[in-house]
Amino acid sequence: MPEAGHGVTAYIGLGANLGDAHAALADALRRLAELPQTRLVVSSSVYRSAPIDSSGPDYLNAVAELATQLPAHDLLAHLQTIELAHGRERPYRNAPRTLDLDLLLYGSDLIATPELTVPHPRLHARAFVLQPLAEIAPGLLLAGRGRIEDCLRLVAGQRIDRLGA
């Protein structure tokens, strides 16, 4: 639990490939900035990527850095509320989605509960997360995985295109 007056740095992965994905990401960033006891520090550019282990249209992705005093599970609950406001459904694993918000990192915490695993278990294997994360946090060390730049080299074959801010 963060000390009073001090925030934990949390990184949130944003993605959408159904409906107006640009609008969904923009609204999600606005809502993240409005969370209690939380400040939106920075967000990455928007990237386009092909679905992985799924089908459907290309995804738009970004990563946001938050400074938050919310406990990790409370932050997750807020992320899920934002997803639901965008009509998020979970019919099957990796289904196309109107909005996906993943808690990627929560400070240096290692969390393994039925509801939440941090660091995100597939963070190191997804260019659509690593590239925007490296944009806003170059040199970041990923627990048990090493430097983010090294992880990026391992996913160099995954198509990802930077669209801009």
ZISULJO-V619377 format. One record per pair of residues at least 24 apart in sequence whose C-alpha atoms are under 8 Angstrom apart, sorted by the first residue. I is the first residue (numbers start at 1). J is the second residue. Records with the same first field share a line. If there is no record, write none. Layout:
I = J ; J
This chain:
1 = 69 ; 70 ; 71
2 = 69 ; 70 ; 71
3 = 69
4 = 69
5 = 69
6 = 69
7 = 38 ; 67 ; 68 ; 69
8 = 66 ; 67 ; 68 ; 69 ; 106 ; 107
9 = 65 ; 66 ; 67 ; 68 ; 105 ; 106 ; 107
10 = 65 ; 66 ; 67 ; 68 ; 103 ; 104 ; 105 ; 106 ; 107
11 = 63 ; 64 ; 65 ; 66 ; 103 ; 104 ; 105 ; 106 ; 133
12 = 63 ; 64 ; 65 ; 66 ; 101 ; 102 ; 103 ; 104 ; 105
13 = 61 ; 62 ; 63 ; 64 ; 100 ; 101 ; 102 ; 103 ; 104 ; 129
14 = 61 ; 62 ; 63 ; 64 ; 99 ; 100 ; 101 ; 102
15 = 59 ; 60 ; 61 ; 62 ; 99 ; 100 ; 101
16 = 59 ; 60 ; 61 ; 96 ; 97 ; 98 ; 99 ; 100
17 = 56 ; 57 ; 58 ; 59 ; 60 ; 96 ; 97 ; 98 ; 99
18 = 57 ; 96 ; 97 ; 98 ; 99
19 = 98
20 = 98
21 = 59 ; 60 ; 98 ; 99
22 = 60
24 = 86 ; 98 ; 99
25 = 61 ; 62 ; 99
28 = 82
29 = 64
31 = 82
35 = 78
36 = 70
37 = 68 ; 69 ; 70
38 = 66 ; 67 ; 68 ; 69 ; 70
39 = 66 ; 67 ; 68
40 = 64 ; 65 ; 66 ; 67
41 = 65 ; 66 ; 67
42 = 66 ; 136
43 = 136
44 = 132 ; 133 ; 135 ; 136 ; 165
45 = 132 ; 135 ; 162 ; 163 ; 164 ; 165
46 = 132 ; 162 ; 163 ; 164 ; 165
47 = 128 ; 132 ; 160 ; 161 ; 162 ; 163 ; 164
48 = 128 ; 160 ; 161 ; 162 ; 163
49 = 128 ; 159 ; 160 ; 161
50 = 159 ; 160
53 = 94
54 = 94 ; 95 ; 96
55 = 95 ; 96
56 = 96
57 = 96
61 = 128 ; 129 ; 132
62 = 128 ; 129 ; 132 ; 133
63 = 129 ; 132 ; 133
64 = 133
65 = 136
72 = 106
73 = 116
76 = 103 ; 116
108 = 143
119 = 143
124 = 148 ; 151 ; 152
125 = 151 ; 154 ; 155
126 = 155 ; 158
127 = 152 ; 155 ; 156 ; 158 ; 159 ; 160
128 = 160
